[in-house]
Structures are given as structure tokens and as C-alpha cells.
Amino acid sequence: NAGVTQTPKFQVLKTGQSMTLQCAQDMNHEYMSWYRQDPGMGLRLIHYSVGAGITDQGEVPNGYNVSRSTTEDFPLRLLSAAPSQTSVYFCASRHTGGPANEKLFFGSGTQLSVL
Amino acid sequence: QQQVKQSPQSLIVQKGGISIINCAYENTAFDYFPWYQQFPGKGPALLIAIRPDVSEKKEGRFTISFNKSAKQFSLHIMDSQPGDSATYFCAANTGTASKLTFGTGTRLQVTL
């Protein structure tokens, strides 16, 4: 029972480099999302998806792209990394369809440093 | 714009004491208020949640108190234990909307 799996756990990039953070869930959750966590700022929503082929922006989407080709996977792409994107990134998922399904399941995070 | 304001930023409580973390919100459309607990190196995990049709919800040593008129809610941890040392986040959401808004977090340390 893997839950939400994020890879890699740690990554160091140079400014301008691109990379993809991977997220996979095995709970058949319709909803998936990406958050970034910064000291003193809590968790801020970057992008989310309510199903395959459907994505939408969250609070801080600039500099990030997402796609949802399957129910299981929701990768986050940084096209040209900037030092301001240094953060811990969390993927989270849940079922949709009512109050009983509002519990978010989080992955263990990816710590990204952009130099 | 911080839609959910959380305080204090950090909290030190002795073992056996009561830990209290407060949150205030602005959007009156919010109708789901969860608390998440995060240990170092881990992702947040749902601890307890409340809806505005009740003023209090208790699960074991953890209690949420909710004041709809003041637009405030708080987490009380009774008989705090060293194992409760973690970061706690309050959050709020609207109906079945997907944009869960988090507070800035409270780092709790329970000392022996």
C-alpha cells in the first residue's frame, strides 16, 4: 500500500535548468494537487487536477506546468528554474464527490534547491 | 492575501499541559476546517476536521473549537505528550471546491 509516492526526494538545480517532479498514487483518487511549503508561509497550492485531462491553477502557478494523462500520475514541471522556486514540494490526492472524501493524502515531499 | 491566519508561530508546552493553536478566517463561504499534523521529513497528515454546524469536535486528546460568528477555530491538545511535537496546520475549504487554503503553521514542542 504505497499511497502517494514522490520522486526524487532531493534535487539541486542551477538557475535556468528544467526538471520534472514525479507524483504517483495507487488509491484511484480522482483529485491530485501540488503544494509548495516555505518557512512562515505554510502550504500554498500550485496546480491541481480533478481527473485525467483536467488541470487548473492554484494560488502560485507561475513558473510551473502540469499535465494529467492518467489517473495515477501528476508530474510537476519547472521549465526554467529560479532561486525563488527553492522549496519543499508536496503532492497530495483524495477522492472527490462529497464530504466523506475530503481527506488529503500527502506524499513525503521533494526538497528542491535552485542555485 | 492570507485567508487563514494562524497563531502562534511556535509553542512550547510541558508534558501533560494543554496546547492551544488558533486560526482565524476571512471567507464566510468556508465550510470545512481541518487540522493537519506534520512530523519532520514527512508530509502533512489529517488530524481532525470540523464543519460549521457544530461548535466543538473531540477525538481522543484533540479537540477543535469553532466560533462561526467570530470566524475563528482552534485546536486544543490535552495532556500534551513529547510525541505530539510536530508542526500543525489549520486549513479551510469551500464546499467541494478543490482549493484547500492552509494557515502558516505552528511548531509545537512538548518538553519533559
Interface residues (C-beta under 8 A of the other chain):
Chain A: V4 Y31 S33 Y35 G40 M41 G42 L43 R44 L45 Y48 V50 D56 G58 E59 F90 A92 T96 G97 G98 P99 E102 K103 L104 F106 G107 S108 G109
Chain B: Q6 Q9 Y32 P34 Y36 G41 K42 G43 P44 A45 L46 A49 R51 F89 N93 T96 S98 K99 L100 T101 F102 G103 T104 G105
